[in-house]
Amino acid sequence: MSLLYQAPSTSHDEATKLLASGVHTDVIAGLISIGLNESDRIWAQNTCLKYLVSETESVAAAAVTALGHIARRHSELDREVVLPALESVQQKFPALEGVATDTLDDIETFT
């Protein structure tokens, strides 16, 4: 297995196009870029919440990770919405417990 590094820095418009593609690898790249770069915190949070309910575990995992990045970068998240959503994704995908725990730690530390 070989790993390919891709810089996650894309513009808002490029990230939106990646999400719209429907291709899982593109959606994941778009979500991570949003978490790391998007200046509109509310849009970023709501976009991640939308993908948190994905039927694809890797897409949901990227949305969880991006929420952690948003918390760290913006020092703010809507906890009343995000925390129950993270709990729900952990129930749906138990394998994401570690990723969700990391994001919850970021939320606790930075918000």
Stockholm file with secondary structure:
# STOCKHOLM 1.0

chainA/1-111         MSLLYQAPSTSHDEATKLLASGVHTDVIAGLISIGLNESDRIWAQNTCLKYLVSETESVAAAAVTALGHIARRHSELDREVVLPALESVQQKFPALEGVATDTLDDIETFT
#=GR chainA/1-111 SS CCCCCCCCCCCHHHHHHHHHHCCHHHHHHHHHHHHHHCSCHHHHHHHHHHHHTCSSHHHHHHHHHHHHHHHHHHSCCCHHHHHHHHHHHHHHCGGGHHHHHHHHHHHHHHC
#=GC SS_cons         CCCCCCCCCCCHHHHHHHHHHCCHHHHHHHHHHHHHHCSCHHHHHHHHHHHHTCSSHHHHHHHHHHHHHHHHHHSCCCHHHHHHHHHHHHHHCGGGHHHHHHHHHHHHHHC
//
